[in-house]
């Protein structure tokens, strides 16, 4: 769903969809359309919402500064990298589930993605931070592939062990990202990453059950949530380094 003025709102104590709709000049229905995985009656503090604000009703009111070309470029790069993250993960999920011969080649392509994402952060952060991001994202993908394989083979004990490792890895990623940027809330990142794992697990479960319509809907949710994360990362960089986005 196209959104020219997208932004990410991290849910705080007392937030409601009605209040957020008024704040951002949009509607409850629009917020739910962009965030189909949320429970409108149980908003989780620290979770991220993708918001698509409309024009304010009074044009004479002050409006936000024009988005610079540099910010648009960063947003495009970040969203592309996270889109590729979930798309190649999906390709690997299908390869594993269907025991396809392309699994080694798909795995090789997917494992390029951590370096692609890390290279974006490396424009502003030191090599050590970029290497840690790449390492943790690589672990995330390797654990996920092993987990899908265990689920396919109905190895419940191994699947549970890997699932626990997956969430530990998410905790490490939340800590790593929050350590480099004061605008990256550790708890907000942890909740976003946990949501990513939950949605990806649902996608895998539906694929392995051969429930293809539900599998496709699950992937749509994975994609939307990944784009919200990408926008969160972009906004944090823009806020921390405003001189680069004038």
Long-range contacts (C-beta under 8 A, 24 or more apart in sequence): 1-33, 1-34, 1-52, 3-34, 3-50, 3-52, 5-52, 5-53, 5-54, 6-50, 6-51, 6-52, 6-231, 7-50, 7-51, 7-53, 7-231, 7-235, 8-48, 8-49, 8-50, 8-51, 8-228, 8-231, 8-232, 8-235, 9-48, 9-49, 9-51, 10-46, 10-47, 10-48, 10-49, 10-185, 10-188, 10-232, 11-43, 11-44, 11-45, 11-46, 11-47, 11-48, 11-49, 12-45, 13-45, 15-43, 16-43, 17-43, 20-49, 20-51, 24-51, 24-53, 25-53, 25-54, 25-55, 25-56, 25-57, 26-51, 26-52, 26-53, 26-54, 30-54, 34-224, 35-224, 35-228, 36-220, 36-221, 36-224, 37-195, 37-199, 37-221, 37-224, 37-225, 44-191, 46-185, 46-187, 46-188, 46-190, 46-191, 47-188, 47-191, 47-192, 47-195, 48-188, 48-191, 48-192, 48-228, 48-229, 48-232, 49-228, 50-224, 50-227, 50-228, 50-231, 68-245, 68-246, 70-244, 70-245, 70-246, 71-234, 71-238, 71-245, 74-120, 74-234, 74-237, 74-238, 74-245, 75-230, 75-231, 75-234, 77-120, 78-120, 78-230, 78-231, 78-233, 78-234, 79-227, 79-230, 79-231, 79-234, 81-113, 81-116, 81-117, 81-120, 81-230, 82-117, 82-226, 82-227, 82-229, 82-230, 83-223, 83-226, 83-227, 83-230, 84-113, 84-116, 85-113, 85-117, 85-137, 85-226, 86-200, 86-219, 86-222, 86-223, 86-226, 88-113, 89-141, 89-144, 89-200, 90-203, 90-219, 90-222, 92-145, 92-148, 93-148, 93-203, 93-204, 93-207, 94-207, 96-145, 96-148, 96-149, 96-152, 97-148, 97-152, 97-204, 97-207, 97-208, 107-145, 110-141, 111-138, 111-141, 111-142, 113-137, 113-141, 114-138, 114-141, 121-180, 121-233, 121-237, 124-237, 124-240, 124-241, 124-244, 125-180, 129-176, 129-179, 129-180, 132-176, 133-173, 133-176, 133-177, 136-169, 136-172, 136-173, 136-176, 137-173, 139-169, 140-166, 140-169, 140-170, 140-173, 143-169, 144-200, 147-201, 147-204, 148-204, 148-208, 151-204, 151-205, 151-208, 152-208, 163-201, 166-197, 167-194, 167-197, 170-194, 170-196, 170-197, 177-233, 181-236, 181-237, 181-240, 182-240, 183-235, 183-236, 183-239, 183-240, 184-232, 184-233, 184-236, 188-232, 189-232, 192-225, 192-228, 192-229, 192-232, 193-229, 195-225, 196-222, 196-225, 196-226, 196-229, 199-225
